[in-house]
Amino acid sequence: MRFITAHSSHPNWSTALEQALAQLAAARAQPDTIARPNLGLVYFTDAYAPAAGALFAALRERTGIAHWVGGVGVGIAAGAQEYFDQPALALMLMQIPLRDFRVFSGLKPLPAASTGWRGAQTAMVHGDPATPEMDGLVLDMAARTASRHVWGGLVSSRQEAVQIADGVFHGGLSGVAFSSRVALAGGLTQGCEPVGPPRAITRCSQNVIYALDGEPALGVLLQDLGEAEFELPRLAPRLRSTLAGLSPATSASPFQTRHLGAETSVRHLIGVDPAGRGVAIAGAPETGMRLRFCRRDLQAARRDLIRLCAEVRDELEQRREVRIAATQPGTTLAYPGPVPARGAVYVSCTGRGGPHFGGPSAELALVRQHLGDIPLVGFFAAGEIAGDRLYGYTGVLTVFAEDPVM
């Protein structure tokens, strides 16, 4: 049984909710739908942010579902449709045993395993981009899970940065944790292409990098851009479009691939120091880290998103083969059929979306093309979370697999 979704766009949030609830009612009337949904996801654009409290109360009252998580975005995703800069909301209803999930927030911390709760294997998280030391909060939350893996993103809004976690919250992290009985597959997709090789940071101070592989950082940047001299007025557009990919020191590799892996966090260049020959980034570099200058690239983003979808599909197919072998010994599938998934959540950067992929909703269309028509909701974030790290210019795809063999 798959999860069910609905979405709507209307200037009035209550009308949009009524339209979405009508879609859910129609879906629940079908014979193959989930019988007793007990967990809901809700994402809404910032036009509805001032009404978040009323929206949450209406969701609980109209659906009878007590547990809701989600938040606000300048854009949201629903199926193959993205909504940017317009009022809209997207809902997903899920049915998961109560022993296998727990909603948490700053007011209700994630509990340890207990009689009524199997404990956290992983967690979907939403955070406030204005919260100080968010990198540390993400790392701490990951440490509270058995897999040390969380996923989600920072809410984005021109108004209130609202999170939903059995209530309406601002600041910090909130979300829902899942036990090991909830089968998930997914990963991270980058949206940038390197413009130079990886180098070690050999001297830095606060957020300014002064030396890479022992050479002045500004000179290295100019070299990677193919420039002989620093002429700010002429180079300003290129500098604004150049980014810095930071990786831990342990990620050093002799191979100079054209692919940025999950070990790389992309950060803005925010300034240069011509006198000190330094480069300032929106991050916290440390001596010994690896840095690779890069740029946003449509084709690189498309290739990497297709790669992620293919890997997720392969993992789900392998799980299906194991399940069939366990329940029907000697049975083989002549035709693979649909991807064995219940639903998906996709969190993408506000700097991505359709325009970055060539047209409205093009990013989501690519996901559907390579993963199939599965229920999907998500939002466009002010920072993406995967594993135990905060990223930028990426997409985080998580798919709920079909029920495991009991």
C-alpha positions in Angstrom: 0.0 0.0 0.0 1.3 3.4 -1.0 1.2 6.7 0.9 -1.3 9.2 -0.5 -0.7 12.8 -1.4 -2.6 15.9 -2.3 -1.7 19.5 -3.3 -3.4 22.7 -4.1 -2.8 26.4 -4.9 -5.2 29.1 -3.9 -4.8 32.7 -2.5 -6.7 31.6 0.6 -5.1 28.8 2.6 -8.4 27.4 3.9 -9.7 27.0 0.3 -6.5 25.3 -0.7 -6.8 23.0 2.3 -10.4 22.1 1.4 -9.3 21.2 -2.1 -6.4 19.1 -0.9 -8.6 17.3 1.7 -11.1 16.5 -1.1 -8.3 14.9 -3.1 -7.3 12.8 0.0 -10.8 11.7 0.5 -11.0 10.5 -3.1 -7.7 8.6 -2.7 -8.8 7.0 0.6 -11.9 5.7 -1.1 -9.8 3.5 -3.4 -9.5 -0.2 -2.5 -5.7 -0.3 -2.5 -5.0 2.7 -0.3 -3.7 2.9 3.3 -6.4 2.1 5.8 -5.6 4.1 8.9 -3.1 6.9 8.3 -1.5 8.1 11.5 1.3 10.5 10.4 1.1 13.5 8.0 3.6 15.6 6.2 2.7 19.2 5.3 4.7 21.7 3.3 3.4 25.1 2.3 4.8 28.2 0.6 5.5 31.3 2.7 2.3 33.0 1.6 0.6 30.8 4.2 3.2 31.2 6.9 1.2 33.8 8.9 -1.7 31.3 9.1 0.5 28.3 10.1 -1.2 27.9 13.5 -4.7 27.9 12.0 -3.6 25.6 9.2 -2.1 23.0 11.6 -5.2 23.1 13.8 -7.4 22.5 10.8 -5.3 19.6 9.6 -5.6 17.9 12.9 -9.3 18.5 13.2 -10.3 17.6 9.6 -8.1 14.5 9.2 -8.2 13.1 12.8 -4.4 12.6 12.5 -2.6 13.8 15.6 1.0 13.7 14.3 2.1 16.2 11.7 5.6 17.3 10.6 6.8 19.7 7.9 7.3 23.4 7.3 7.5 26.4 5.1 9.4 27.0 1.8 9.6 29.7 -0.8 8.8 26.7 -3.0 7.3 23.3 -2.5 7.2 20.0 -4.4 4.2 17.7 -5.0 4.5 14.9 -7.5 6.0 16.3 -10.6 4.7 19.8 -9.8 6.7 22.6 -8.1 5.1 25.8 -6.7 7.4 28.8 -6.5 6.3 32.3 -5.4 2.7 31.4 -5.2 0.3 30.2 -2.4 0.3 26.4 -2.3 0.4 23.5 0.1 1.2 19.8 -0.3 0.2 16.9 2.0 1.2 13.3 2.4 -0.6 10.8 4.6 1.4 7.8 6.0 0.6 4.7 7.9 3.5 3.5 10.2 3.2 1.5 13.4 3.3 3.8 16.4 6.3 1.9 17.9 8.3 2.9 14.8 8.2 6.7 14.8 8.4 9.6 17.2 7.8 13.3 16.5 10.3 15.6 18.3 11.0 19.3 18.7 12.7 21.7 21.1 9.8 21.3 23.5 9.6 17.5 23.1 13.2 16.0 22.7 13.7 12.8 20.9 13.4 10.0 23.5 15.6 7.0 23.9 14.3 3.5 23.1 11.6 2.4 25.5 8.8 -0.1 25.8 6.6 1.7 23.4 9.3 3.0 21.1 11.9 0.9 19.3 14.5 3.8 19.1 15.7 6.0 16.3 17.5 4.5 13.3 17.3 7.8 11.3 15.3 11.0 11.3 13.7 13.5 9.0 14.6 17.0 10.3 13.6 20.6 9.6 15.6 23.5 10.9 15.5 27.3 11.2 18.3 28.9 9.0 18.6 31.8 11.6 19.6 29.4 14.4 23.3 29.8 15.4 25.6 26.8 15.2 23.2 24.8 13.0 26.1 22.6 11.9 26.6 21.5 15.5 22.9 20.9 16.0 22.7 18.6 12.9 25.8 16.7 14.1 24.3 16.3 17.5 20.9 15.1 16.1 22.7 12.5 13.9 24.5 11.2 17.0 21.1 10.5 18.6 20.3 8.0 15.8 21.7 4.5 15.4 22.8 5.1 11.8 24.2 8.6 12.6 22.2 9.7 9.6 19.5 12.4 9.4 18.0 14.0 6.3 15.8 17.0 5.5 16.5 20.8 5.2 16.3 24.3 6.6 12.9 25.9 6.0 12.9 28.9 3.7 10.6 32.0 3.9 10.4 35.7 3.3 8.2 35.8 6.3 8.1 33.4 9.3 10.5 30.5 9.3 7.9 28.0 10.5 8.4 24.4 11.3 5.6 21.9 12.1 6.2 19.1 14.6 2.9 18.3 16.4 2.8 22.1 16.8 4.1 25.3 15.2 7.7 26.1 16.0 10.5 28.6 15.3 14.2 28.1 15.8 16.3 25.0 16.3 15.5 21.5 14.8 12.3 19.5 14.8 11.1 16.5 12.8 10.2 12.8 13.1 12.5 9.8 13.9 12.0 6.3 12.5 13.0 3.0 13.8 15.0 0.4 11.9 11.7 -1.2 10.9 11.0 1.7 8.5 12.9 0.8 5.3 14.4 3.9 3.6 16.6 4.4 0.6 18.1 7.6 -0.7 21.0 10.0 -0.9 22.4 13.3 -1.9 22.8 14.9 -5.3 25.1 17.7 -6.0 24.4 20.5 -8.5 27.9 21.9 -9.2 30.9 21.1 -11.4 34.5 21.5 -10.3 36.6 24.2 -12.1 39.9 23.0 -10.6 41.6 20.2 -8.6 41.2 19.6 -4.9 43.7 21.3 -2.7 44.6 21.3 1.0 43.9 24.4 3.0 47.3 25.3 4.5 46.6 28.6 6.1 43.3 30.3 7.1 41.8 32.6 9.7 38.2 32.5 10.7 36.4 32.3 7.3 39.3 33.6 5.1 41.5 31.1 3.4 45.0 32.5 2.7 46.9 29.5 1.3 46.0 26.4 -0.7 48.8 23.8 -1.1 51.1 26.5 0.3 50.2 28.9 -2.5 48.3 32.2 -2.1 44.6 31.3 -2.3 43.6 34.2 -4.5 46.3 33.3 -7.0 45.0 29.7 -7.0 41.5 30.9 -7.6 42.6 33.1 -10.5 44.5 30.2 -12.0 41.4 27.9 -11.8 39.4 30.6 -13.5 42.0 31.0 -16.2 42.8 34.6 -15.3 46.3 36.1 -15.1 45.5 39.3 -13.1 43.0 40.3 -10.4 40.7 43.0 -11.9 37.7 43.2 -9.6 35.2 45.2 -11.9 35.8 42.8 -14.7 36.0 39.6 -12.6 33.1 40.4 -10.3 30.4 38.4 -12.2 32.7 35.3 -12.4 33.5 35.5 -8.8 29.9 35.8 -7.8 29.2 32.6 -9.8 32.1 30.7 -8.3 31.7 28.5 -5.2 33.9 26.7 -2.8 33.5 23.0 -2.1 34.8 22.0 1.3 35.7 18.5 2.3 37.3 16.9 5.4 41.0 16.3 5.3 40.3 12.5 5.3 38.6 12.8 1.9 41.8 13.6 0.0 42.1 11.4 -3.1 44.6 11.1 -6.0 41.7 11.1 -8.4 40.4 14.4 -9.8 36.9 13.4 -10.8 34.3 15.7 -12.3 31.9 14.6 -9.7 31.4 16.2 -6.2 30.6 13.5 -3.7 28.6 13.7 -0.5 31.8 14.5 1.4 31.8 18.0 -0.2 29.8 20.9 1.2 29.4 23.8 -1.2 29.7 27.3 0.1 29.5 30.9 -1.4 32.5 33.0 -2.0 31.7 36.2 -0.1 34.8 38.3 -0.6 38.5 38.5 -1.4 41.5 40.1 0.4 43.7 41.5 -2.4 46.4 42.6 0.1 46.6 39.3 1.9 45.8 37.3 -1.3 43.0 35.6 0.6 39.5 34.3 -0.3 36.6 34.6 2.1 33.8 31.9 2.1 30.5 31.5 3.9 31.7 28.7 6.0 34.2 27.6 8.7 37.3 26.3 6.9 40.0 24.6 8.9 43.7 23.9 8.2 44.0 20.5 6.5 40.6 20.6 4.9 40.3 20.1 1.2 38.9 22.8 -1.0 37.8 22.7 -4.6 36.5 25.7 -6.5 33.3 24.9 -8.5 30.3 26.4 -10.3 26.7 25.6 -10.7 26.1 23.6 -13.9 22.9 22.4 -15.4 24.3 19.3 -17.1 26.3 18.3 -14.0 23.1 18.6 -11.9 21.1 16.6 -14.3 23.7 13.8 -14.5 24.0 13.6 -10.8 20.3 13.5 -10.1 19.9 10.7 -12.7 22.7 8.9 -10.9 21.0 9.2 -7.6 17.6 8.0 -8.9 19.3 5.0 -10.5 21.1 4.1 -7.3 17.8 4.4 -5.3 16.0 2.3 -7.9 18.7 -0.4 -7.8 18.6 -0.6 -4.0 14.8 -0.9 -4.0 14.8 -3.6 -6.6 17.4 -5.6 -4.6 15.2 -5.3 -1.5 12.2 -6.6 -3.5 14.2 -9.6 -4.8 15.2 -10.4 -1.2 11.6 -10.1 0.0 10.3 -12.3 -2.8 13.0 -14.9 -2.2 12.0 -15.0 1.5 8.2 -15.3 0.9 8.1 -17.2 -2.4 11.2 -19.5 -2.7 12.1 -20.3 -6.3 10.1 -17.4 -7.7 11.7 -15.0 -10.2 10.4 -11.8 -11.8 10.2 -11.9 -15.6 9.4 -8.2 -15.6 10.6 -5.9 -12.8 7.4 -3.8 -12.7 7.1 -0.5 -10.7 9.6 0.6 -8.2 8.7 -1.0 -4.9 8.2 2.3 -3.0 5.5 3.7 -0.8 6.4 7.3 -1.2 9.2 9.8 -1.3 10.3 13.1 0.2 12.6 15.4 -1.9 14.3 18.5 -0.4 16.1 20.7 -2.9 18.0 24.0 -2.7 16.1 27.2 -3.4 18.9 27.8 -5.9 17.9 24.7 -7.9 14.3 24.0 -9.0 12.9 24.1 -12.5 14.8 27.2 -13.8 18.1 25.6 -12.9 17.1 22.4 -14.8 15.8 24.1 -17.9 12.1 24.9 -17.2 9.2 24.9 -14.7 9.1 21.7 -12.7 11.9 20.2 -14.8 13.8 18.9 -11.7 10.8 17.0 -10.4 10.0 15.7 -13.9 13.5 14.2 -14.0 12.9 12.4 -10.7 9.6 11.0 -12.0 11.2 10.0 -15.3 13.9 7.9 -13.6 12.1 6.8 -10.5 8.5 6.4 -11.6 5.2 7.9 -10.6 5.4 7.5 -6.8 3.8 9.7 -4.2 6.2 12.6 -3.5 6.2 15.8 -1.5 9.0 18.1 -0.5 10.2 21.7 -0.3 13.0 24.0 -1.5 15.3 24.7 1.4 17.7 27.3 2.7 20.2 24.5 3.3 19.9 20.7 2.8 20.7 18.1 5.5 22.1 14.6 4.8 24.0 12.3 7.0 25.4 14.5 9.7 26.1 17.6 7.6 24.5 20.7 6.2 24.8 21.3 2.5 24.0 23.9 -0.2 23.0 23.7 -3.9 22.1 20.0 -3.4 19.0 17.7 -3.5 18.2 15.1 -0.8 16.0 12.3 -2.0 14.5 9.8 0.5 12.2 6.9 -0.5 10.1 4.8 1.8 10.4 1.2 0.7 7.6 -1.2 0.7 7.0 -3.0 4.0 9.9 -5.3 4.9 9.5 -9.0 5.5 8.1 -9.4 9.1 
